[in-house]
Amino acid sequence: NGAGKTTLLSLLATLAVPSSGQIFVDGVDAVAEPAQVRPRIGVVFQESALEPRLSARDNLWFIARCQGLKGRAVRQRVGELLAAFGLETLAATPVQWLSGGQRRRLELARALIARPPILLLDEATLGLDVAARHAFWSEIRTLVGAGHTVLCSTHHTDEARDADRVVVLHQGHLLAGG
């Protein structure tokens, strides 16, 4: 706690501006051109970014429209994601009635609505039970296998063991990496 994980992800997501240094995301200067970075990333925050009163489908629909999808493209993409994350039977269910694991899967679907090549996960499994955590990481491994880059923060060493690269932060500074 307090290592700087959330701050780092906020900087990469262009939600905060660094006091010094440079940030490049997918080769784009995130400080000078944040609007060019945002379409390249999907973010799953620690706290839910879902509207609890809307259904699973309507949450995805809203984000799709915000990201420029229209008409048939919205219906198709929302349907694809609901199916991919096993949420088809829950599509009409208000988010407030979904389990923690179902909400996290919907958060991941929300982050993928515009097919970003990079995913930023800020303690994405926080509050999930062991079975839900395993299911979530299974979905992440599938995305990595499909060519997505995933950067995640976690307190769980077992979640980091499959990573291609692990870094340890301490008070905002790189303590170790490899």
TIVO-2410 file (N, C-alpha, C; in nm, 3 decimals):
# residues 178
REC num residu      c1      c2      c3 atome chaine
REC   1      N   0.083  -0.118   0.000     N      A
REC   1      N   0.000   0.000   0.000    CA      A
REC   1      N   0.088   0.124   0.000     C      A
REC   2      G   0.050   0.221  -0.082     N      A
REC   2      G   0.127   0.344  -0.088    CA      A
REC   2      G   0.251   0.334  -0.176     C      A
REC   3      A   0.263   0.227  -0.252     N      A
REC   3      A   0.382   0.208  -0.335    CA      A
REC   3      A   0.380   0.296  -0.460     C      A
REC   4      G   0.261   0.337  -0.504     N      A
REC   4      G   0.249   0.420  -0.623    CA      A
REC   4      G   0.185   0.348  -0.741     C      A
REC   5      K   0.127   0.231  -0.717     N      A
REC   5      K   0.068   0.153  -0.826    CA      A
REC   5      K  -0.048   0.227  -0.894     C      A
REC   6      T  -0.142   0.274  -0.815     N      A
REC   6      T  -0.258   0.343  -0.872    CA      A
REC   6      T  -0.216   0.473  -0.938     C      A
REC   7      T  -0.121   0.543  -0.880     N      A
REC   7      T  -0.071   0.666  -0.940    CA      A
REC   7      T  -0.007   0.636  -1.075     C      A
REC   8      L   0.074   0.531  -1.082     N      A
REC   8      L   0.136   0.494  -1.210    CA      A
REC   8      L   0.030   0.464  -1.315     C      A
REC   9      L  -0.071   0.386  -1.280     N      A
REC   9      L  -0.175   0.353  -1.376    CA      A
REC   9      L  -0.257   0.476  -1.414     C      A
REC  10      S  -0.279   0.567  -1.322     N      A
REC  10      S  -0.349   0.693  -1.354    CA      A
REC  10      S  -0.268   0.776  -1.452     C      A
REC  11      L  -0.138   0.778  -1.437     N      A
REC  11      L  -0.052   0.850  -1.530    CA      A
REC  11      L  -0.057   0.786  -1.669     C      A
REC  12      L  -0.047   0.654  -1.674     N      A
REC  12      L  -0.051   0.584  -1.803    CA      A
REC  12      L  -0.186   0.600  -1.872     C      A
REC  13      A  -0.293   0.611  -1.794     N      A
REC  13      A  -0.428   0.627  -1.848    CA      A
REC  13      A  -0.459   0.772  -1.882     C      A
REC  14      T  -0.365   0.861  -1.864     N      A
REC  14      T  -0.377   1.005  -1.891    CA      A
REC  14      T  -0.479   1.072  -1.800     C      A
REC  15      L  -0.502   1.015  -1.682     N      A
REC  15      L  -0.593   1.074  -1.585    CA      A
REC  15      L  -0.520   1.168  -1.489     C      A
REC  16      A  -0.388   1.163  -1.494     N      A
REC  16      A  -0.304   1.251  -1.412    CA      A
REC  16      A  -0.184   1.292  -1.497     C      A
REC  17      V  -0.125   1.404  -1.460     N      A
REC  17      V  -0.009   1.456  -1.533    CA      A
REC  17      V   0.113   1.447  -1.442     C      A
REC  18      P   0.224   1.394  -1.493     N      A
REC  18      P   0.343   1.381  -1.408    CA      A
REC  18      P   0.404   1.517  -1.375     C      A
REC  19      S   0.468   1.523  -1.259     N      A
REC  19      S   0.537   1.646  -1.221    CA      A
REC  19      S   0.671   1.658  -1.291     C      A
REC  20      S   0.722   1.546  -1.341     N      A
REC  20      S   0.845   1.546  -1.419    CA      A
REC  20      S   0.852   1.417  -1.499     C      A
REC  21      G   0.946   1.413  -1.592     N      A
REC  21      G   0.966   1.293  -1.672    CA      A
REC  21      G   0.873   1.285  -1.792     C      A
REC  22      Q   0.882   1.171  -1.860     N      A
REC  22      Q   0.804   1.148  -1.981    CA      A
REC  22      Q   0.729   1.016  -1.968     C      A
REC  23      I   0.618   1.006  -2.038     N      A
REC  23      I   0.540   0.883  -2.042    CA      A
REC  23      I   0.504   0.857  -2.187     C      A
REC  24      F   0.540   0.737  -2.235     N      A
REC  24      F   0.502   0.696  -2.368    CA      A
REC  24      F   0.419   0.569  -2.356     C      A
REC  25      V   0.305   0.569  -2.423     N      A
REC  25      V   0.217   0.452  -2.425    CA      A
REC  25      V   0.200   0.412  -2.571     C      A
REC  26      D   0.245   0.292  -2.603     N      A
REC  26      D   0.237   0.243  -2.741    CA      A
REC  26      D   0.306   0.340  -2.837     C      A
REC  27      G   0.417   0.398  -2.791     N      A
REC  27      G   0.494   0.489  -2.873    CA      A
REC  27      G   0.443   0.632  -2.880     C      A
REC  28      V   0.336   0.663  -2.808     N      A
REC  28      V   0.276   0.796  -2.812    CA      A
REC  28      V   0.305   0.869  -2.682     C      A
REC  29      D   0.345   0.994  -2.692     N      A
REC  29      D   0.371   1.077  -2.575    CA      A
REC  29      D   0.239   1.105  -2.503     C      A
REC  30      A   0.221   1.042  -2.386     N      A
REC  30      A   0.094   1.050  -2.314    CA      A
REC  30      A   0.067   1.188  -2.256     C      A
REC  31      V   0.171   1.266  -2.232     N      A
REC  31      V   0.152   1.400  -2.178    CA      A
REC  31      V   0.116   1.498  -2.289     C      A
REC  32      A   0.188   1.491  -2.400     N      A
REC  32      A   0.165   1.583  -2.511    CA      A
REC  32      A   0.041   1.548  -2.593     C      A
REC  33      E   0.009   1.418  -2.601     N      A
REC  33      E  -0.102   1.374  -2.686    CA      A
REC  33      E  -0.193   1.273  -2.615     C      A
REC  34      P  -0.254   1.313  -2.503     N      A
REC  34      P  -0.339   1.217  -2.430    CA      A
REC  34      P  -0.457   1.166  -2.512     C      A
REC  35      A  -0.510   1.248  -2.601     N      A
REC  35      A  -0.623   1.205  -2.684    CA      A
REC  35      A  -0.583   1.094  -2.781     C      A
REC  36      Q  -0.454   1.086  -2.813     N      A
REC  36      Q  -0.405   0.980  -2.901    CA      A
REC  36      Q  -0.380   0.850  -2.823     C      A
REC  37      V  -0.360   0.863  -2.692     N      A
REC  37      V  -0.334   0.746  -2.607    CA      A
REC  37      V  -0.465   0.677  -2.569     C      A
REC  38      R  -0.566   0.753  -2.538     N      A
REC  38      R  -0.690   0.697  -2.481    CA      A
REC  38      R  -0.755   0.588  -2.567     C      A
REC  39      P  -0.759   0.600  -2.700     N      A
REC  39      P  -0.819   0.491  -2.778    CA      A
REC  39      P  -0.736   0.362  -2.775     C      A
REC  40      R  -0.612   0.371  -2.733     N      A
REC  40      R  -0.523   0.255  -2.730    CA      A
REC  40      R  -0.534   0.174  -2.601     C      A
REC  41      I  -0.606   0.229  -2.503     N      A
REC  41      I  -0.609   0.164  -2.371    CA      A
REC  41      I  -0.751   0.133  -2.326     C      A
REC  42      G  -0.758   0.028  -2.247     N      A
REC  42      G  -0.879  -0.004  -2.172    CA      A
REC  42      G  -0.837  -0.011  -2.026     C      A
REC  43      V  -0.920   0.035  -1.935     N      A
REC  43      V  -0.881   0.043  -1.794    CA      A
REC  43      V  -0.987  -0.025  -1.707     C      A
REC  44      V  -0.939  -0.108  -1.615     N      A
REC  44      V  -1.024  -0.162  -1.509    CA      A
REC  44      V  -0.969  -0.103  -1.380     C      A
REC  45      F  -1.048  -0.015  -1.321     N      A
REC  45      F  -1.008   0.055  -1.200    CA      A
REC  45      F  -1.032  -0.032  -1.076     C      A
REC  46      Q  -0.972   0.009  -0.963     N      A
REC  46      Q  -0.999  -0.058  -0.836    CA      A
REC  46      Q  -1.147  -0.046  -0.803     C      A
REC  47      E  -1.198   0.074  -0.816     N      A
REC  47      E  -1.339   0.100  -0.788    CA      A
REC  47      E  -1.419   0.082  -0.917     C      A
REC  48      S  -1.539   0.036  -0.905     N      A
REC  48      S  -1.623   0.011  -1.021    CA      A
REC  48      S  -1.651   0.139  -1.098     C      A
REC  49      A  -1.648   0.127  -1.230     N      A
REC  49      A  -1.685   0.238  -1.318    CA      A
REC  49      A  -1.820   0.210  -1.383     C      A
REC  50      L  -1.890   0.111  -1.330     N      A
REC  50      L  -2.021   0.074  -1.384    CA      A
REC  50      L  -2.131   0.152  -1.313     C      A
REC  51      E  -2.240   0.176  -1.385     N      A
REC  51      E  -2.357   0.240  -1.325    CA      A
REC  51      E  -2.444   0.128  -1.268     C      A
REC  52      P  -2.458   0.120  -1.135     N      A
REC  52      P  -2.527   0.007  -1.074    CA      A
REC  52      P  -2.675  -0.007  -1.110     C      A
REC  53      R  -2.741   0.102  -1.146     N      A
REC  53      R  -2.884   0.095  -1.178    CA      A
REC  53      R  -2.911   0.048  -1.321     C      A
REC  54      L  -2.810   0.056  -1.406     N      A
REC  54      L  -2.827   0.011  -1.544    CA      A
REC  54      L  -2.799  -0.139  -1.553     C      A
REC  55      S  -2.855  -0.201  -1.654     N      A
REC  55      S  -2.829  -0.343  -1.678    CA      A
REC  55      S  -2.686  -0.362  -1.730     C      A
REC  56      A  -2.642  -0.486  -1.730     N      A
REC  56      A  -2.511  -0.518  -1.786    CA      A
REC  56      A  -2.504  -0.470  -1.931     C      A
REC  57      R  -2.607  -0.502  -2.009     N      A
REC  57      R  -2.610  -0.462  -2.150    CA      A
REC  57      R  -2.607  -0.310  -2.165     C      A
REC  58      D  -2.688  -0.240  -2.086     N      A
REC  58      D  -2.694  -0.094  -2.098    CA      A
REC  58      D  -2.564  -0.027  -2.058     C      A
REC  59      N  -2.491  -0.083  -1.961     N      A
REC  59      N  -2.360  -0.029  -1.926    CA      A
REC  59      N  -2.265  -0.039  -2.045     C      A
REC  60      L  -2.263  -0.154  -2.110     N      A
REC  60      L  -2.176  -0.171  -2.227    CA      A
REC  60      L  -2.222  -0.083  -2.343     C      A
REC  61      W  -2.352  -0.073  -2.361     N      A
REC  61      W  -2.409   0.011  -2.467    CA      A
REC  61      W  -2.365   0.156  -2.449     C      A
REC  62      F  -2.376   0.206  -2.327     N      A
REC  62      F  -2.341   0.345  -2.297    CA      A
REC  62      F  -2.194   0.372  -2.330     C      A
REC  63      I  -2.105   0.284  -2.284     N      A
REC  63      I  -1.961   0.303  -2.311    CA      A
REC  63      I  -1.932   0.292  -2.460     C      A
REC  64      A  -1.997   0.200  -2.528     N      A
REC  64      A  -1.976   0.186  -2.672    CA      A
REC  64      A  -2.013   0.315  -2.745     C      A
REC  65      R  -2.126   0.373  -2.707     N      A
REC  65      R  -2.168   0.499  -2.769    CA      A
REC  65      R  -2.070   0.612  -2.737     C      A
REC  66      C  -2.022   0.615  -2.612     N      A
REC  66      C  -1.923   0.718  -2.574    CA      A
REC  66      C  -1.794   0.704  -2.654     C      A
REC  67      Q  -1.765   0.582  -2.696     N      A
REC  67      Q  -1.641   0.559  -2.771    CA      A
REC  67      Q  -1.663   0.561  -2.922     C      A
REC  68      G  -1.780   0.606  -2.964     N      A
REC  68      G  -1.802   0.631  -3.106    CA      A
REC  68      G  -1.867   0.519  -3.185     C      A
REC  69      L  -1.900   0.408  -3.124     N      A
REC  69      L  -1.969   0.302  -3.197    CA      A
REC  69      L  -2.115   0.341  -3.215     C      A
REC  70      K  -2.173   0.301  -3.327     N      A
REC  70      K  -2.312   0.338  -3.356    CA      A
REC  70      K  -2.388   0.220  -3.416     C      A
REC  71      G  -2.519   0.225  -3.400     N      A
REC  71      G  -2.610   0.131  -3.465    CA      A
REC  71      G  -2.574  -0.014  -3.449     C      A
REC  72      R  -2.565  -0.082  -3.563     N      A
REC  72      R  -2.537  -0.225  -3.566    CA      A
REC  72      R  -2.405  -0.259  -3.499     C      A
REC  73      A  -2.304  -0.174  -3.512     N      A
REC  73      A  -2.173  -0.199  -3.452    CA      A
REC  73      A  -2.184  -0.208  -3.300     C      A
REC  74      V  -2.269  -0.123  -3.239     N      A
REC  74      V  -2.289  -0.127  -3.095    CA      A
REC  74      V  -2.354  -0.259  -3.055     C      A
REC  75      R  -2.462  -0.294  -3.122     N      A
REC  75      R  -2.533  -0.420  -3.089    CA      A
REC  75      R  -2.439  -0.540  -3.103     C      A
REC  76      Q  -2.362  -0.541  -3.212     N      A
REC  76      Q  -2.273  -0.654  -3.238    CA      A
REC  76      Q  -2.164  -0.664  -3.132     C      A
REC  77      R  -2.099  -0.554  -3.100     N      A
REC  77      R  -1.988  -0.556  -3.004    CA      A
REC  77      R  -2.038  -0.590  -2.864     C      A
REC  78      V  -2.149  -0.532  -2.823     N      A
REC  78      V  -2.205  -0.561  -2.691    CA      A
REC  78      V  -2.240  -0.710  -2.683     C      A
REC  79      G  -2.302  -0.762  -2.787     N      A
REC  79      G  -2.337  -0.904  -2.789    CA      A
REC  79      G  -2.215  -0.994  -2.783     C      A
REC  80      E  -2.110  -0.957  -2.857     N      A
REC  80      E  -1.985  -1.035  -2.855    CA      A
REC  80      E  -1.925  -1.040  -2.715     C      A
REC  81      L  -1.922  -0.926  -2.649     N      A
REC  81      L  -1.860  -0.920  -2.517    CA      A
REC  81      L  -1.943  -0.991  -2.410     C      A
REC  82      L  -2.074  -0.976  -2.416     N      A
REC  82      L  -2.159  -1.048  -2.321    CA      A
REC  82      L  -2.139  -1.199  -2.336     C      A
REC  83      A  -2.129  -1.245  -2.461     N      A
REC  83      A  -2.106  -1.388  -2.485    CA      A
REC  83      A  -1.966  -1.430  -2.440     C      A
REC  84      A  -1.865  -1.350  -2.475     N      A
REC  84      A  -1.727  -1.385  -2.443    CA      A
REC  84      A  -1.703  -1.398  -2.293     C      A
REC  85      F  -1.775  -1.319  -2.214     N      A
REC  85      F  -1.754  -1.320  -2.069    CA      A
REC  85      F  -1.865  -1.393  -1.993     C      A
REC  86      G  -1.944  -1.472  -2.067     N      A
REC  86      G  -2.046  -1.554  -2.003    CA      A
REC  86      G  -2.154  -1.474  -1.932     C      A
REC  87      L  -2.189  -1.361  -1.987     N      A
REC  87      L  -2.288  -1.273  -1.925    CA      A
REC  87      L  -2.418  -1.261  -2.004     C      A
REC  88      E  -2.434  -1.344  -2.106     N      A
REC  88      E  -2.554  -1.332  -2.190    CA      A
REC  88      E  -2.683  -1.346  -2.111     C      A
REC  89      T  -2.688  -1.442  -2.020     N      A
REC  89      T  -2.812  -1.463  -1.944    CA      A
REC  89      T  -2.835  -1.354  -1.840     C      A
REC  90      L  -2.732  -1.273  -1.815     N      A
REC  90      L  -2.742  -1.164  -1.717    CA      A
REC  90      L  -2.751  -1.027  -1.784     C      A
REC  91      A  -2.765  -1.024  -1.915     N      A
REC  91      A  -2.760  -0.898  -1.990    CA      A
REC  91      A  -2.861  -0.796  -1.940     C      A
REC  92      A  -2.980  -0.840  -1.901     N      A
REC  92      A  -3.084  -0.746  -1.858    CA      A
REC  92      A  -3.082  -0.720  -1.708     C      A
REC  93      T  -2.989  -0.782  -1.638     N      A
REC  93      T  -2.981  -0.768  -1.492    CA      A
REC  93      T  -2.912  -0.638  -1.453     C      A
REC  94      P  -2.972  -0.560  -1.363     N      A
REC  94      P  -2.902  -0.440  -1.315    CA      A
REC  94      P  -2.770  -0.479  -1.247     C      A
REC  95      V  -2.669  -0.401  -1.268     N      A
REC  95      V  -2.536  -0.430  -1.214    CA      A
REC  95      V  -2.540  -0.448  -1.062     C      A
REC  96      Q  -2.623  -0.374  -0.994     N      A
REC  96      Q  -2.629  -0.383  -0.847    CA      A
REC  96      Q  -2.667  -0.523  -0.800     C      A
REC  97      W  -2.726  -0.604  -0.887     N      A
REC  97      W  -2.768  -0.740  -0.850    CA      A
REC  97      W  -2.667  -0.846  -0.895     C      A
REC  98      L  -2.559  -0.807  -0.961     N      A
REC  98      L  -2.457  -0.902  -1.004    CA      A
REC  98      L  -2.363  -0.933  -0.889     C      A
REC  99      S  -2.304  -1.053  -0.893     N      A
REC  99      S  -2.202  -1.089  -0.793    CA      A
REC  99      S  -2.074  -1.011  -0.822     C      A
REC 100      G  -1.982  -1.014  -0.728     N      A
REC 100      G  -1.854  -0.946  -0.748    CA      A
REC 100      G  -1.779  -0.997  -0.870     C      A
REC 101      G  -1.777  -1.128  -0.889     N      A
REC 101      G  -1.710  -1.185  -1.005    CA      A
REC 101      G  -1.776  -1.146  -1.136     C      A
REC 102      Q  -1.909  -1.144  -1.137     N      A
REC 102      Q  -1.981  -1.104  -1.257    CA      A
REC 102      Q  -1.955  -0.957  -1.289     C      A
REC 103      R  -1.949  -0.874  -1.186     N      A
REC 103      R  -1.920  -0.730  -1.208    CA      A
REC 103      R  -1.780  -0.712  -1.265     C      A
REC 104      R  -1.683  -0.789  -1.213     N      A
REC 104      R  -1.546  -0.775  -1.262    CA      A
REC 104      R  -1.537  -0.818  -1.408     C      A
REC 105      R  -1.609  -0.924  -1.444     N      A
REC 105      R  -1.610  -0.966  -1.585    CA      A
REC 105      R  -1.672  -0.857  -1.671     C      A
REC 106      L  -1.778  -0.793  -1.620     N      A
REC 106      L  -1.842  -0.683  -1.694    CA      A
REC 106      L  -1.747  -0.563  -1.703     C      A
REC 107      E  -1.670  -0.537  -1.598     N      A
REC 107      E  -1.570  -0.428  -1.601    CA      A
REC 107      E  -1.468  -0.455  -1.711     C      A
REC 108      L  -1.424  -0.580  -1.721     N      A
REC 108      L  -1.327  -0.616  -1.823    CA      A
REC 108      L  -1.388  -0.601  -1.962     C      A
REC 109      A  -1.513  -0.644  -1.978     N      A
REC 109      A  -1.582  -0.626  -2.106    CA      A
REC 109      A  -1.592  -0.477  -2.140     C      A
REC 110      R  -1.624  -0.394  -2.040     N      A
REC 110      R  -1.632  -0.250  -2.061    CA      A
REC 110      R  -1.498  -0.195  -2.111     C      A
REC 111      A  -1.390  -0.243  -2.052     N      A
REC 111      A  -1.257  -0.196  -2.091    CA      A
REC 111      A  -1.221  -0.238  -2.233     C      A
REC 112      L  -1.284  -0.343  -2.283     N      A
REC 112      L  -1.250  -0.397  -2.415    CA      A
REC 112      L  -1.345  -0.353  -2.525     C      A
REC 113      I  -1.443  -0.271  -2.494     N      A
REC 113      I  -1.549  -0.238  -2.589    CA      A
REC 113      I  -1.494  -0.184  -2.721     C      A
REC 114      A  -1.388  -0.103  -2.717     N      A
REC 114      A  -1.333  -0.045  -2.840    CA      A
REC 114      A  -1.210  -0.120  -2.892     C      A
REC 115      R  -1.191  -0.242  -2.843     N      A
REC 115      R  -1.079  -0.328  -2.885    CA      A
REC 115      R  -0.942  -0.263  -2.866     C      A
REC 116      P  -0.914  -0.211  -2.748     N      A
REC 116      P  -0.784  -0.148  -2.727    CA      A
REC 116      P  -0.673  -0.254  -2.721     C      A
REC 117      P  -0.556  -0.221  -2.770     N      A
REC 117      P  -0.446  -0.318  -2.765    CA      A
REC 117      P  -0.383  -0.330  -2.626     C      A
REC 118      I  -0.407  -0.230  -2.540     N      A
REC 118      I  -0.343  -0.227  -2.408    CA      A
REC 118      I  -0.450  -0.222  -2.299     C      A
REC 119      L  -0.434  -0.307  -2.199     N      A
REC 119      L  -0.524  -0.307  -2.083    CA      A
REC 119      L  -0.447  -0.269  -1.959     C      A
REC 120      L  -0.502  -0.178  -1.882     N      A
REC 120      L  -0.446  -0.137  -1.754    CA      A
REC 120      L  -0.541  -0.187  -1.645     C      A
REC 121      L  -0.490  -0.271  -1.556     N      A
REC 121      L  -0.573  -0.332  -1.452    CA      A
REC 121      L  -0.520  -0.289  -1.316     C      A
REC 122      D  -0.599  -0.213  -1.246     N      A
REC 122      D  -0.558  -0.162  -1.114    CA      A
REC 122      D  -0.621  -0.249  -1.005     C      A
REC 123      E  -0.545  -0.345  -0.956     N      A
REC 123      E  -0.592  -0.439  -0.854    CA      A
REC 123      E  -0.730  -0.491  -0.892     C      A
REC 124      A  -0.737  -0.543  -1.014     N      A
REC 124      A  -0.864  -0.582  -1.074    CA      A
REC 124      A  -0.936  -0.695  -1.001     C      A
REC 125      T  -0.864  -0.774  -0.923     N      A
REC 125      T  -0.930  -0.885  -0.853    CA      A
REC 125      T  -0.959  -0.854  -0.707     C      A
REC 126      L  -0.942  -0.729  -0.669     N      A
REC 126      L  -0.969  -0.687  -0.532    CA      A
REC 126      L  -1.111  -0.724  -0.491     C      A
REC 127      G  -1.124  -0.798  -0.384     N      A
REC 127      G  -1.255  -0.835  -0.332    CA      A
REC 127      G  -1.316  -0.959  -0.392     C      A
REC 128      L  -1.248  -1.022  -0.486     N      A
REC 128      L  -1.302  -1.143  -0.548    CA      A
REC 128      L  -1.262  -1.266  -0.468     C      A
REC 129      D  -1.350  -1.367  -0.467     N      A
REC 129      D  -1.313  -1.492  -0.402    CA      A
REC 129      D  -1.215  -1.568  -0.492     C      A
REC 130      V  -1.158  -1.675  -0.441     N      A
REC 130      V  -1.053  -1.749  -0.512    CA      A
REC 130      V  -1.102  -1.798  -0.648     C      A
REC 131      A  -1.221  -1.855  -0.654     N      A
REC 131      A  -1.272  -1.907  -0.781    CA      A
REC 131      A  -1.291  -1.795  -0.882     C      A
REC 132      A  -1.345  -1.682  -0.839     N      A
REC 132      A  -1.365  -1.569  -0.930    CA      A
REC 132      A  -1.231  -1.513  -0.978     C      A
REC 133      R  -1.132  -1.510  -0.888     N      A
REC 133      R  -0.997  -1.463  -0.927    CA      A
REC 133      R  -0.939  -1.554  -1.034     C      A
REC 134      H  -0.951  -1.685  -1.018     N      A
REC 134      H  -0.898  -1.779  -1.117    CA      A
REC 134      H  -0.968  -1.762  -1.252     C      A
REC 135      A  -1.098  -1.745  -1.250     N      A
REC 135      A  -1.173  -1.725  -1.374    CA      A
REC 135      A  -1.131  -1.595  -1.442     C      A
REC 136      F  -1.114  -1.490  -1.364     N      A
REC 136      F  -1.073  -1.360  -1.418    CA      A
REC 136      F  -0.937  -1.373  -1.487     C      A
REC 137      W  -0.840  -1.437  -1.421     N      A
REC 137      W  -0.707  -1.450  -1.480    CA      A
REC 137      W  -0.706  -1.543  -1.599     C      A
REC 138      S  -0.795  -1.639  -1.603     N      A
REC 138      S  -0.808  -1.723  -1.721    CA      A
REC 138      S  -0.848  -1.637  -1.841     C      A
REC 139      E  -0.940  -1.545  -1.820     N      A
REC 139      E  -0.982  -1.454  -1.926    CA      A
REC 139      E  -0.868  -1.362  -1.969     C      A
REC 140      I  -0.789  -1.316  -1.872     N      A
REC 140      I  -0.674  -1.229  -1.904    CA      A
REC 140      I  -0.571  -1.306  -1.988     C      A
REC 141      R  -0.543  -1.431  -1.951     N      A
REC 141      R  -0.448  -1.513  -2.029    CA      A
REC 141      R  -0.496  -1.529  -2.173     C      A
REC 142      T  -0.627  -1.544  -2.191     N      A
REC 142      T  -0.683  -1.554  -2.327    CA      A
REC 142      T  -0.657  -1.426  -2.404     C      A
REC 143      L  -0.678  -1.311  -2.339     N      A
REC 143      L  -0.655  -1.182  -2.405    CA      A
REC 143      L  -0.508  -1.164  -2.441     C      A
REC 144      V  -0.419  -1.202  -2.351     N      A
REC 144      V  -0.275  -1.192  -2.380    CA      A
REC 144      V  -0.240  -1.281  -2.498     C      A
REC 145      G  -0.298  -1.401  -2.500     N      A
REC 145      G  -0.276  -1.492  -2.612    CA      A
REC 145      G  -0.325  -1.436  -2.744     C      A
REC 146      A  -0.426  -1.348  -2.737     N      A
REC 146      A  -0.481  -1.285  -2.857    CA      A
REC 146      A  -0.404  -1.158  -2.896     C      A
REC 147      G  -0.297  -1.127  -2.821     N      A
REC 147      G  -0.212  -1.014  -2.860    CA      A
REC 147      G  -0.227  -0.887  -2.779     C      A
REC 148      H  -0.311  -0.886  -2.676     N      A
REC 148      H  -0.323  -0.768  -2.591    CA      A
REC 148      H  -0.203  -0.757  -2.498     C      A
REC 149      T  -0.165  -0.635  -2.469     N      A
REC 149      T  -0.066  -0.607  -2.365    CA      A
REC 149      T  -0.143  -0.575  -2.239     C      A
REC 150      V  -0.104  -0.637  -2.128     N      A
REC 150      V  -0.175  -0.616  -2.002    CA      A
REC 150      V  -0.075  -0.571  -1.896     C      A
REC 151      L  -0.105  -0.458  -1.835     N      A
REC 151      L  -0.027  -0.409  -1.722    CA      A
REC 151      L  -0.119  -0.408  -1.602     C      A
REC 152      C  -0.080  -0.481  -1.499     N      A
REC 152      C  -0.169  -0.486  -1.382    CA      A
REC 152      C  -0.092  -0.461  -1.255     C      A
REC 153      S  -0.164  -0.405  -1.159     N      A
REC 153      S  -0.108  -0.390  -1.025    CA      A
REC 153      S  -0.178  -0.493  -0.937     C      A
REC 154      T  -0.104  -0.551  -0.844     N      A
REC 154      T  -0.160  -0.652  -0.756    CA      A
REC 154      T  -0.078  -0.662  -0.628     C      A
REC 155      H  -0.144  -0.707  -0.523     N      A
REC 155      H  -0.077  -0.739  -0.397    CA      A
REC 155      H  -0.050  -0.888  -0.389     C      A
REC 156      H  -0.107  -0.965  -0.482     N      A
REC 156      H  -0.100  -1.111  -0.478    CA      A
REC 156      H   0.015  -1.163  -0.562     C      A
REC 157      T   0.116  -1.219  -0.498     N      A
REC 157      T   0.231  -1.272  -0.572    CA      A
REC 157      T   0.191  -1.385  -0.666     C      A
REC 158      D   0.089  -1.463  -0.629     N      A
REC 158      D   0.045  -1.571  -0.717    CA      A
REC 158      D  -0.011  -1.517  -0.849     C      A
REC 159      E  -0.066  -1.396  -0.847     N      A
REC 159      E  -0.117  -1.336  -0.971    CA      A
REC 159      E  -0.002  -1.287  -1.059     C      A
REC 160      A   0.109  -1.254  -0.999     N      A
REC 160      A   0.222  -1.200  -1.075    CA      A
REC 160      A   0.312  -1.310  -1.132     C      A
REC 161      R   0.298  -1.432  -1.086     N      A
REC 161      R   0.392  -1.538  -1.126    CA      A
REC 161      R   0.389  -1.569  -1.275     C      A
REC 162      D   0.277  -1.548  -1.343     N      A
REC 162      D   0.268  -1.577  -1.486    CA      A
REC 162      D   0.307  -1.460  -1.575     C      A
REC 163      A   0.343  -1.349  -1.513     N      A
REC 163      A   0.374  -1.228  -1.590    CA      A
REC 163      A   0.505  -1.244  -1.668     C      A
REC 164      D   0.514  -1.176  -1.781     N      A
REC 164      D   0.639  -1.173  -1.857    CA      A
REC 164      D   0.743  -1.087  -1.786     C      A
REC 165      R   0.697  -0.989  -1.712     N      A
REC 165      R   0.785  -0.897  -1.641    CA      A
REC 165      R   0.715  -0.853  -1.513     C      A
REC 166      V   0.790  -0.845  -1.405     N      A
REC 166      V   0.738  -0.801  -1.276    CA      A
REC 166      V   0.826  -0.688  -1.225     C      A
REC 167      V   0.764  -0.583  -1.174     N      A
REC 167      V   0.838  -0.476  -1.109    CA      A
REC 167      V   0.780  -0.455  -0.969     C      A
REC 168      V   0.865  -0.414  -0.880     N      A
REC 168      V   0.823  -0.385  -0.743    CA      A
REC 168      V   0.845  -0.237  -0.721     C      A
REC 169      L   0.738  -0.168  -0.682     N      A
REC 169      L   0.745  -0.025  -0.653    CA      A
REC 169      L   0.747  -0.004  -0.502     C      A
REC 170      H   0.818   0.100  -0.463     N      A
REC 170      H   0.820   0.140  -0.322    CA      A
REC 170      H   0.820   0.292  -0.318     C      A
REC 171      Q   0.715   0.350  -0.261     N      A
REC 171      Q   0.700   0.495  -0.251    CA      A
REC 171      Q   0.723   0.565  -0.384     C      A
REC 172      G   0.665   0.505  -0.489     N      A
REC 172      G   0.671   0.567  -0.621    CA      A
REC 172      G   0.798   0.542  -0.699     C      A
REC 173      H   0.887   0.463  -0.646     N      A
REC 173      H   1.014   0.438  -0.714    CA      A
REC 173      H   1.028   0.289  -0.744     C      A
REC 174      L   1.096   0.259  -0.854     N      A
REC 174      L   1.122   0.121  -0.891    CA      A
REC 174      L   1.223   0.061  -0.793     C      A
REC 175      L   1.181  -0.041  -0.721     N      A
REC 175      L   1.268  -0.107  -0.624    CA      A
REC 175      L   1.339  -0.226  -0.687     C      A
REC 176      A   1.266  -0.301  -0.772     N      A
REC 176      A   1.324  -0.417  -0.839    CA      A
REC 176      A   1.241  -0.448  -0.962     C      A
REC 177      G   1.301  -0.519  -1.055     N      A
REC 177      G   1.227  -0.559  -1.174    CA      A
REC 177      G   1.300  -0.669  -1.247     C      A
REC 178      G   1.225  -0.745  -1.322     N      A
REC 178      G   1.287  -0.853  -1.401    CA      A
REC 178      G   1.183  -0.943  -1.461     C      A
***
